[in-house]
């Protein structure tokens, strides 16, 4: 397939991207090859989901300790609790949407926003891209906000690329989906949470992480909000260097997520968790 017909695959040739793709693949192979995975993969996946949700919530301003996320049962209070609750719901929902994603990515994004915003707001803006004049509540992302018309066009373009299929590595596709959703902020709220859930869906659905045990959200949180924002600015710039830096940043996040799950495997092996 030519790079003209497959623009996602063309990004794989950007400087440094191939190295990131190779490094991620080796890291994922290591955790999948861990002896604990053969008999306790469900436990590892559950722990990865919890830690991934915690990481995503932290990037959206609710930076709770893992044990607090594990302990809490009421997430109805405005602010941090609702953000953490939304991240937990999205993580649980993402695994149920893989087959729909392959047929209608936009339908899945609408569903993700509906799940994330559940309980926080109940109006006609939930579960659909914003219209002209509608505000966006996304204080963690300080970038110029594209118009509603641009959002609609770029979402359709992204969906078209995904439905057409691509030879691009999973990391590249996941990073582009993640970056586009953050750049566009298509919904009135919860765009960061939705973008990271969509990244998870791509990584799982592509076959790179079929058991969902490599929580990139953990890595994004560990790298920090400043690095996250800087890398996103590179993506939004549209320059080859900026896009490559964003893809590499996402790759490093996956590797750190893998490291977290390896640590869980080691703890289970020692009988400490």
C-alpha positions in Angstrom: 0.0 0.0 0.0 1.5 3.4 -0.9 2.0 6.2 1.5 -0.5 8.2 -0.5 -3.2 5.7 0.0 -2.2 5.0 3.6 -1.2 8.3 5.4 -1.2 6.6 8.8 1.5 4.1 7.6 3.5 7.0 6.2 3.9 8.3 9.7 5.8 5.2 10.6 8.7 6.4 8.5 9.1 9.6 10.5 12.5 9.9 12.3 12.5 7.9 15.5 9.1 6.4 15.1 10.3 3.0 13.9 12.5 2.8 17.0 9.6 3.6 19.3 7.4 1.0 17.6 10.2 -1.6 18.0 10.8 -0.7 21.6 7.1 -1.0 22.4 6.7 -4.3 20.7 9.7 -5.8 22.7 8.3 -4.4 25.9 4.8 -5.9 25.3 6.3 -9.2 24.3 8.2 -9.3 27.7 5.1 -8.9 29.8 3.0 -11.3 27.7 5.9 -13.8 28.1 5.9 -13.5 31.9 5.2 -16.9 33.5 2.4 -15.4 35.7 0.5 -14.4 32.6 -0.2 -18.0 31.8 -2.4 -18.6 34.8 -3.4 -15.2 36.3 -3.9 -12.9 33.2 -7.4 -11.9 34.4 -6.0 -10.5 37.7 -3.3 -8.6 35.8 -5.9 -7.2 33.4 -8.1 -6.1 36.3 -5.2 -4.4 38.0 -4.1 -2.7 34.8 -7.6 -1.4 34.3 -7.7 0.1 37.8 -4.2 1.7 37.4 -5.0 2.9 33.9 -8.2 4.6 35.1 -6.2 6.3 38.0 -3.6 7.5 35.5 -6.2 9.0 33.1 -8.1 10.7 36.0 -4.8 12.2 37.2 -4.2 13.8 33.8 -7.7 15.3 34.0 -6.9 16.9 37.3 -7.9 14.2 39.8 -4.6 12.8 41.0 -5.6 10.3 43.6 -3.5 7.6 45.3 -4.2 4.2 43.9 -5.5 2.9 47.2 -8.0 5.7 47.4 -9.3 4.8 43.9 -9.5 1.1 45.1 -11.2 2.0 48.3 -13.8 4.5 47.2 -17.3 3.5 46.1 -19.1 6.8 45.8 -18.0 8.9 42.9 -21.1 11.2 42.7 -19.5 14.3 44.3 -18.6 17.1 41.8 -14.9 17.5 40.9 -12.3 14.8 41.6 -14.7 12.0 42.5 -16.7 12.4 39.3 -13.6 12.5 37.2 -12.2 9.3 38.8 -15.6 7.7 38.5 -15.8 8.6 34.8 -12.3 7.2 34.2 -13.3 3.9 35.9 -16.5 3.7 33.8 -14.6 4.3 30.6 -12.0 1.7 31.3 -14.7 -0.9 31.9 -16.7 0.2 28.8 -13.8 0.3 26.4 -13.4 -3.5 26.4 -17.1 -3.9 25.3 -16.8 -1.7 22.3 -14.1 -3.4 20.2 -16.4 -4.9 17.6 -18.4 -1.7 17.2 -15.2 0.4 16.8 -14.2 -1.6 13.7 -17.6 -0.7 12.2 -18.2 2.8 13.5 -15.5 4.7 15.4 -17.7 7.8 15.7 -20.5 5.8 17.3 -18.0 4.5 19.9 -16.7 8.0 20.6 -20.3 9.1 21.2 -20.8 6.2 23.5 -17.6 6.9 25.4 -18.6 10.5 26.0 -22.1 9.4 27.2 -20.5 7.0 29.7 -17.9 9.6 30.9 -20.4 12.4 31.3 -23.0 10.2 33.0 -24.2 11.9 36.2 -22.3 15.1 35.6 -24.7 16.6 33.1 -27.9 15.6 31.5 -28.6 17.7 28.4 -28.6 17.4 24.7 -24.9 18.0 24.3 -23.9 14.6 25.9 -22.9 11.9 23.5 -22.6 14.1 20.4 -19.9 16.4 19.0 -20.3 20.1 19.9 -22.1 22.6 17.7 -21.1 26.1 16.9 -21.2 28.3 20.0 -21.2 25.5 22.5 -18.5 25.8 25.2 -15.9 23.2 26.1 -14.9 22.4 29.7 -11.4 21.0 29.3 -9.1 23.2 31.5 -6.2 20.8 31.3 -5.7 21.4 27.6 -4.6 24.9 26.8 -4.7 25.0 23.0 -6.7 26.9 20.5 -10.1 25.4 20.1 -11.0 24.3 16.5 -14.4 25.4 15.2 -17.4 23.0 15.3 -17.2 22.8 11.5 -13.5 21.8 11.6 -14.3 19.3 14.3 -17.0 17.6 12.2 -14.7 17.4 9.1 -11.7 16.1 10.9 -13.7 13.5 12.8 -15.2 12.2 9.5 -11.7 12.1 8.1 -10.3 10.2 11.0 -13.1 7.7 10.9 -12.5 7.2 7.2 -8.9 6.4 7.7 -9.7 3.9 10.4 -12.4 2.2 8.4 -10.2 2.0 5.3 -7.7 0.0 7.2 -4.0 0.7 7.4 -0.6 -1.0 7.5 0.5 1.4 10.2 1.8 0.0 13.5 -0.8 0.0 16.3 1.2 2.5 18.2 1.0 5.0 15.3 -2.7 4.6 14.9 -3.4 4.8 18.6 -1.3 8.0 19.0 -3.0 9.7 16.0 -6.5 8.8 17.4 -5.4 10.1 20.9 -3.8 13.2 19.5 -6.7 14.1 17.2 -9.3 13.9 19.9 -7.2 16.0 22.3 -6.6 18.6 19.5 -10.2 18.7 18.5 -11.9 18.4 21.9 -15.1 17.4 20.0 -17.3 17.1 23.1 -18.3 19.7 25.7 -16.4 17.8 28.5 -14.3 14.7 29.3 -12.3 14.9 26.0 -9.1 13.8 27.6 -10.7 10.9 29.3 -12.4 9.8 26.0 -9.1 10.3 24.0 -7.2 8.0 26.4 -10.0 5.4 26.3 -9.9 5.5 22.5 -6.1 5.0 22.6 -6.7 1.9 24.8 -9.3 0.5 22.3 -6.9 0.8 19.4 -4.0 -0.8 21.3 -6.3 -3.7 22.3 -8.2 -4.1 19.1 -5.1 -4.0 16.9 -3.8 -7.1 18.6 -0.8 -5.4 20.2 -2.3 -5.7 23.7 -5.2 -8.1 23.3 -5.6 -8.8 27.0 -5.5 -5.1 27.9 -2.6 -5.4 30.3 -0.4 -2.5 29.1 -2.1 0.6 30.5 -0.7 3.5 28.5 -2.6 5.9 30.8 -0.2 4.9 33.7 2.7 6.0 31.6 1.1 9.2 30.4 0.5 10.1 34.1 4.0 9.1 35.1 5.6 11.3 32.4 3.6 14.2 33.8 1.1 16.8 32.5 3.8 19.2 31.4 5.4 16.6 29.1 2.0 15.5 27.9 1.0 19.1 27.0 4.4 19.7 25.3 4.1 16.5 23.2 0.6 17.4 22.2 1.7 20.8 21.1 4.1 19.0 18.8 1.3 16.9 17.3 -1.0 20.0 16.8 1.9 21.8 15.0 1.6 19.2 12.2 5.4 19.2 11.6 7.1 15.9 11.0 9.2 16.5 14.1 6.3 17.4 16.3 4.1 14.4 15.2 7.0 12.0 15.6 7.7 13.4 19.1 4.0 12.8 20.0 4.1 9.2 18.7 7.3 8.6 20.6 5.8 10.1 23.8 2.8 7.7 23.4 5.2 4.8 22.9 7.1 5.7 26.1 3.8 5.8 27.9 3.0 2.3 26.8 6.4 1.0 27.9 5.9 2.5 31.3 2.4 0.9 31.5 4.1 -2.4 30.6 6.6 -1.8 33.4 3.7 -1.3 35.8 2.1 -4.6 34.8 5.4 -6.4 35.0 5.7 -5.2 38.6 2.2 -6.6 39.2 3.3 -9.9 37.8 6.3 -10.0 40.0 4.2 -9.1 43.1 1.8 -11.9 42.3 4.6 -14.3 41.8 6.0 -13.4 45.2 2.6 -13.8 46.7 2.6 -10.2 47.8 -0.5 -9.1 45.9 
